Amino acid sequence: QVQLVESGGGLVQPGGSLRLSCTASGNTGSFYSMGWYRQAPGQQRELVADMTSGGTTNYADSVKGRFTLSRDNAKKTVHLQMASLKPEDTAVYYCYARRTATTYYWGQGTQVTVSS
């Protein structure tokens, strides 16, 4: 069993910053990639950013230049630093870890609300 525990969500004004963190515990082993998805009300879940164990990082076009992903393989932790937040960034953010092409683990989700 693998558990992903997220923290750092909340309410922030437009232009503000937040940092999300996610730590894996349990039978973690090694993960091919870790990162974050998000899902806004009435929308499909979309990839925000992820990073492979080799350090290759992928960002959604909508967050490039504003969000920064970092990963500590040894600590099984991934952080998402979000800056210049916009109302359209409002969503539930889900941490994920991928073991193989078909084995994914998900966190419970953390709410990020960007509003004045």
Backbone torsions as a table, in degrees:
resi	resn	phi	psi	omega
1	GLN	NA	140.7	177.0
2	VAL	-123.2	132.5	175.6
3	GLN	-116.7	135.9	175.4
4	LEU	-114.8	121.3	-178.3
5	VAL	-113.8	122.7	-176.9
6	GLU	-103.4	155.2	174.0
7	SER	-153.6	162.3	171.5
8	GLY	107.4	-3.6	178.6
9	GLY	-72.1	174.7	177.6
10	GLY	157.8	-164.5	-179.4
11	LEU	-103.2	132.4	179.8
12	VAL	-143.1	150.8	178.4
13	GLN	-78.9	155.2	175.5
14	PRO	-54.2	136.8	-176.5
15	GLY	90.3	-9.6	-178.5
16	GLY	-82.6	-175.4	-177.0
17	SER	-130.5	153.8	173.1
18	LEU	-147.0	154.2	176.1
19	ARG	-126.0	121.5	176.3
20	LEU	-99.7	142.7	177.7
21	SER	-129.2	151.0	179.4
22	CYS	-145.5	129.6	178.9
23	THR	-124.3	132.7	177.9
24	ALA	-93.8	141.2	176.7
25	SER	-140.6	169.8	-177.6
26	GLY	94.6	-144.6	-178.4
27	ASN	-82.3	70.8	-169.5
28	THR	-75.3	-45.0	-176.1
29	GLY	59.6	-137.2	177.4
30	SER	-119.7	147.4	179.1
31	PHE	-114.4	136.8	176.2
32	TYR	-64.6	-43.7	179.9
33	SER	-149.2	155.8	173.4
34	MET	-138.0	152.6	179.1
35	GLY	175.9	-155.5	-174.2
36	TRP	-135.6	138.8	167.2
37	TYR	-113.9	167.1	172.7
38	ARG	-143.2	156.3	179.2
39	GLN	-141.0	117.3	176.0
40	ALA	-90.4	158.2	-179.9
41	PRO	-55.2	129.3	178.4
42	GLY	75.3	6.0	-178.5
43	GLN	-115.5	161.5	174.5
44	GLN	-77.8	155.8	175.6
45	ARG	-67.7	134.9	-177.9
46	GLU	-130.2	149.9	177.2
47	LEU	-71.6	133.1	174.9
48	VAL	-97.2	-54.9	-179.9
49	ALA	-164.7	147.8	172.3
50	ASP	-150.4	168.2	-177.2
51	MET	-144.2	134.1	176.7
52	THR	-79.6	167.5	178.6
53	SER	-63.1	-23.0	178.0
54	GLY	-84.0	-5.7	175.6
55	GLY	101.5	1.0	177.9
56	THR	-73.4	125.4	-176.0
57	THR	-111.5	142.7	-179.4
58	ASN	-130.4	130.9	179.1
59	TYR	-123.0	146.3	169.5
60	ALA	-65.6	145.4	-179.7
61	ASP	-56.4	-34.6	-175.1
62	SER	-68.5	-16.3	-177.3
63	VAL	-116.9	-4.2	-179.6
64	LYS	-58.1	134.5	-179.3
65	GLY	85.2	-10.5	-179.7
66	ARG	-116.2	-35.1	-177.8
67	PHE	-108.3	145.6	177.3
68	THR	-132.2	127.7	-180.0
69	LEU	-102.9	136.7	173.9
70	SER	-133.6	153.8	-174.3
71	ARG	-142.6	138.3	174.2
72	ASP	-115.9	102.0	-176.4
73	ASN	-62.3	-39.7	-177.5
74	ALA	-65.2	-37.3	-178.1
75	LYS	-92.8	-1.1	-179.6
76	LYS	53.6	44.9	-177.2
77	THR	-125.5	143.7	174.5
78	VAL	-133.9	139.9	-179.7
79	HIS	-122.3	144.1	175.2
80	LEU	-122.8	107.5	176.1
81	GLN	-89.4	119.4	-176.5
82	MET	-112.9	125.9	179.7
83	ALA	-127.5	165.9	179.5
84	SER	48.8	48.1	-175.0
85	LEU	-66.8	145.5	-178.7
86	LYS	-120.1	157.0	177.2
87	PRO	-55.0	-32.5	-179.8
88	GLU	-73.3	-4.9	172.7
89	ASP	-82.6	-7.4	179.0
90	THR	-61.2	125.1	-176.9
91	ALA	-177.5	171.2	165.9
92	VAL	-89.6	126.6	-178.6
93	TYR	-101.4	129.2	-177.5
94	TYR	-115.8	127.3	171.6
95	CYS	-78.8	144.6	175.2
96	TYR	-139.1	155.6	173.4
97	ALA	-134.9	134.3	-178.1
98	ARG	-112.9	124.3	178.3
99	ARG	-91.1	-50.4	179.8
100	THR	-133.6	-172.6	-179.8
101	ALA	-62.7	-24.6	-176.0
102	THR	-121.4	1.5	-177.8
103	THR	-113.0	108.4	179.5
104	TYR	-121.9	148.7	173.3
105	TYR	-123.8	147.7	-175.1
106	TRP	-129.6	145.8	170.2
107	GLY	-81.1	178.2	-176.0
108	GLN	-82.4	-13.4	-180.0
109	GLY	97.4	144.2	176.0
110	THR	-134.6	134.8	-175.0
111	GLN	-81.0	131.0	170.9
112	VAL	-119.2	122.2	179.6
113	THR	-122.5	124.1	179.2
114	VAL	-112.3	109.5	-174.8
115	SER	-157.9	148.1	175.7
116	SER	-92.9	NA	NA
